[in-house]
Amino acid sequence: MLNTKPAHPATTHFYKYQGAGNDFVLIDNRDEHFQYKDNNSVLQLCDRRFGVGGDGLMLLQNHPAYDFEMLYFNADGKLGSMCGNGGRCIVAFAKHLGIITQETNFLAVDGMHYAKISAEGNWVDLQMIDVDKVSRDGSAYVMNTGSPHYVEQTTALDQLDVFNAGAAIRNNPTYKEEGINVNFVEDKGDHLFVRTFERGVEDETHACGTGVTAVALAMAQHNQQTGDLKTDIKVLGGKLRIEFNYDGHQFTNVFLCGPAELVFEGEIKI
């Protein structure tokens, strides 16, 4: 009788990146080996106890018209909207893979994005979409910066129960069906302090790139600032900067700037 051994399950090579504490699992999927339609695989990879752990999963894929395509999945396994810090991390990943050098044009779910990365590969300036529609919900500002965001000003933000306060807004009758990311901001004078409850993660995260972008734009409108503006922002995971132009009607040349770092890489059985 033949002595055979069972085949080992296939392993997937992954990379773990973080941008101001927003952490992601990244996979080079240019050969399309990862079956990303399987939500259970995404759930396993993002699980912090039984997988790699992350706020989301990103696949870097080939695209005929761009340097690469970014596919982003929330930690709940569902295809997500644009992730700003994820976009910065995938640019650093593309540089690590040798796909780009210091500039890139890549495709994401909300369209084309331009980005530039430092020679060291750990600081990325990512151009976000223009924003010309900002609505109000009571005292809060609501807009889409690649993902939908709700921005509310507060005080004593370090003491706020962001999980429960954010979940209550995200799940109220206005936003429950589609979901919304909820940002709380405290103006510290020389910078803004921001904490965010993210849909898809359904919890507070250490940073949210599209969220801090929305906060910077909302506060510029609130304070009636116009021209070429820069806003320094502190989040739980570090510091970010938003640069943009506001003419009183439209926000253009919007850049999300901050760190993007490789944490580790490895193999995992799916």
C-alpha positions in Angstrom: 0.0 0.0 0.0 1.3 3.4 -0.9 2.4 5.6 2.0 1.0 9.0 1.1 0.9 12.3 3.0 -2.0 14.7 2.9 -1.2 17.8 0.9 -0.5 20.9 2.9 -3.1 23.7 2.6 -1.9 26.5 0.3 -0.4 29.5 2.1 -0.8 33.2 1.2 2.1 35.6 1.5 0.9 38.8 3.2 2.4 42.1 4.4 1.2 44.2 7.4 1.3 48.0 7.1 0.2 50.8 9.3 -0.4 54.5 8.7 -0.8 56.5 11.9 -2.1 53.4 13.7 -4.6 52.5 10.9 -3.4 49.0 10.1 -3.9 46.8 7.1 -3.2 43.4 5.6 -1.8 43.7 2.1 -1.5 41.1 -0.6 0.3 41.3 -4.0 -2.5 39.9 -6.1 -1.2 40.7 -9.6 -1.4 37.0 -10.4 -5.0 37.0 -9.0 -4.3 34.0 -6.8 -6.2 35.3 -3.8 -10.0 34.6 -4.1 -11.2 37.9 -2.8 -14.9 37.1 -3.4 -14.6 34.8 -0.3 -15.6 37.1 2.6 -14.6 34.4 5.1 -11.0 34.7 3.9 -11.0 38.5 4.5 -12.6 38.0 7.9 -9.9 35.5 8.9 -7.0 37.7 7.7 -8.4 40.7 9.6 -9.2 38.8 12.8 -6.8 40.0 15.5 -6.9 36.7 17.4 -7.1 34.0 14.7 -5.6 35.8 11.7 -3.1 38.6 11.0 -5.2 41.4 12.3 -6.1 44.7 10.7 -8.7 47.4 10.1 -9.0 46.1 6.5 -7.5 44.1 3.7 -6.1 45.5 0.5 -5.2 43.7 -2.7 -2.7 45.3 -5.2 -3.8 44.3 -8.7 -2.7 45.0 -12.2 -4.6 47.5 -14.3 -3.9 48.3 -18.0 -4.2 52.1 -17.6 -2.6 52.7 -14.2 0.4 51.6 -12.2 -1.9 49.4 -10.2 -5.4 49.0 -8.8 -6.3 49.0 -5.1 -9.1 46.8 -3.9 -10.1 47.5 -0.3 -12.2 45.3 2.0 -13.4 46.3 5.5 -12.6 44.1 8.4 -16.2 42.8 8.2 -15.3 41.1 4.9 -17.2 43.4 2.6 -15.9 45.5 -0.3 -15.3 49.0 1.1 -15.3 52.5 -0.1 -12.1 54.6 -0.3 -9.7 54.3 2.6 -7.2 57.2 2.8 -4.6 55.7 5.1 -5.0 52.4 3.2 -4.3 54.3 0.0 -1.1 55.7 1.5 0.0 52.3 2.7 -0.6 50.6 -0.7 1.6 53.3 -2.3 4.4 52.4 0.1 3.7 48.8 -0.7 4.0 49.4 -4.4 7.3 51.1 -3.9 8.5 48.1 -1.8 7.5 45.8 -4.6 9.4 47.9 -7.2 6.3 48.9 -9.1 6.8 52.6 -8.6 9.6 54.9 -7.5 8.5 58.2 -6.1 5.3 59.1 -7.9 2.2 57.1 -9.0 -1.2 57.2 -10.5 -3.4 54.3 -9.3 -7.0 53.3 -9.5 -9.3 53.0 -6.4 -13.0 52.6 -6.0 -13.6 56.3 -6.1 -11.4 56.9 -9.2 -7.8 57.8 -10.0 -5.4 58.9 -7.3 -2.1 60.6 -7.6 0.5 60.1 -4.9 4.1 60.9 -4.1 6.3 59.1 -1.7 9.5 60.0 0.1 12.8 58.5 -1.1 12.9 56.5 2.2 9.5 55.2 1.4 7.8 56.0 4.8 6.0 59.2 4.1 3.2 59.5 1.5 1.2 62.5 0.2 -2.0 61.1 -1.4 -4.3 63.3 -3.5 -8.0 62.8 -2.5 -11.1 63.6 -4.5 -12.3 67.2 -4.8 -15.3 68.0 -2.6 -18.0 70.5 -3.6 -21.0 69.3 -1.5 -21.1 69.7 2.2 -24.4 69.3 4.0 -25.5 69.9 7.6 -27.2 67.6 10.1 -27.9 69.9 13.0 -24.6 71.3 14.1 -22.7 68.5 12.3 -21.1 68.6 8.8 -21.7 65.7 6.4 -19.7 65.0 3.2 -18.1 62.4 1.0 -14.3 62.4 0.8 -14.2 59.0 -0.9 -16.2 57.6 2.0 -19.2 59.2 3.7 -18.4 61.2 6.9 -20.2 62.9 9.7 -18.1 65.6 11.6 -19.1 66.9 15.0 -17.3 69.4 17.2 -16.8 68.6 20.9 -14.7 69.4 23.9 -12.9 67.0 26.3 -12.6 64.6 23.4 -10.0 62.5 25.3 -12.8 61.5 27.8 -15.6 60.9 25.2 -17.0 57.4 24.8 -16.5 57.3 21.1 -17.6 53.7 20.6 -21.1 54.3 22.0 -21.5 57.9 20.7 -20.3 57.0 17.2 -22.4 53.8 17.0 -25.5 55.7 18.0 -25.1 58.2 15.1 -23.9 55.5 12.6 -27.0 53.4 13.4 -29.7 56.1 13.7 -32.5 56.1 11.1 -30.8 58.5 8.8 -27.6 56.5 8.3 -28.3 53.0 9.4 -28.9 51.5 6.0 -25.8 52.8 4.2 -23.7 53.5 7.2 -21.5 56.5 7.9 -18.2 57.2 9.5 -18.5 59.4 12.6 -15.7 61.9 13.5 -15.4 63.9 16.7 -13.1 66.9 16.6 -11.7 69.2 19.2 -9.9 72.4 18.1 -6.6 72.6 20.0 -5.5 75.9 18.4 -2.4 74.8 16.6 -3.9 71.4 15.6 -7.1 69.4 15.5 -7.6 66.4 17.7 -9.8 63.8 16.0 -11.3 60.4 17.0 -13.3 58.3 14.6 -15.9 55.5 14.7 -15.6 53.6 11.4 -18.4 51.7 9.7 -17.2 48.3 8.5 -14.9 48.0 11.4 -17.8 49.0 13.7 -15.5 50.4 16.3 -13.1 53.3 17.0 -9.9 53.1 15.0 -6.6 54.7 15.7 -6.9 56.9 12.6 -9.1 57.4 9.5 -7.6 59.1 6.5 -10.9 60.0 4.7 -12.2 61.0 8.1 -9.4 63.5 9.0 -9.8 64.9 5.5 -13.5 65.5 6.1 -12.7 67.1 9.5 -10.1 69.5 8.0 -12.5 70.6 5.2 -15.5 71.0 7.6 -13.5 73.1 10.0 -12.2 75.3 7.2 -15.8 76.0 6.1 -16.9 76.4 9.7 -14.1 79.0 10.4 -14.7 80.7 7.0 -11.1 80.1 5.9 -10.2 80.2 2.2 -7.1 79.9 0.0 -4.3 77.4 0.2 -4.6 75.8 3.6 -2.8 73.3 5.8 -4.3 71.6 8.8 -2.3 69.5 11.3 -4.2 66.7 12.9 -3.5 64.5 15.9 -5.2 61.1 16.1 -4.8 58.2 18.5 -2.1 56.7 16.3 0.0 59.7 15.5 0.0 62.8 13.4 -1.4 63.6 9.9 -1.6 66.7 7.7 -4.2 67.8 5.3 -3.4 70.3 2.5 -6.0 71.8 0.2 -7.4 74.8 -1.5 -10.8 76.2 -0.7 -12.4 79.1 -2.7 -15.5 79.3 -0.5 -17.4 76.8 -2.7 -15.2 73.9 -3.6 -12.3 72.0 -2.1 -9.6 71.1 -4.6 -6.0 69.9 -4.6 -6.8 67.9 -1.4 -3.8 65.9 -0.1 -3.7 63.5 2.9 -0.1 63.4 4.1 1.4 61.1 6.7 3.5 58.0 7.6 3.1 54.6 6.0 5.2 51.8 7.4 5.8 48.1 6.8 5.3 46.3 10.1 6.1 42.7 9.1 5.4 40.1 6.5 4.7 36.4 6.6 2.7 33.3 5.4 -0.7 32.2 6.5 -2.9 29.3 5.6 -6.4 30.3 4.4 
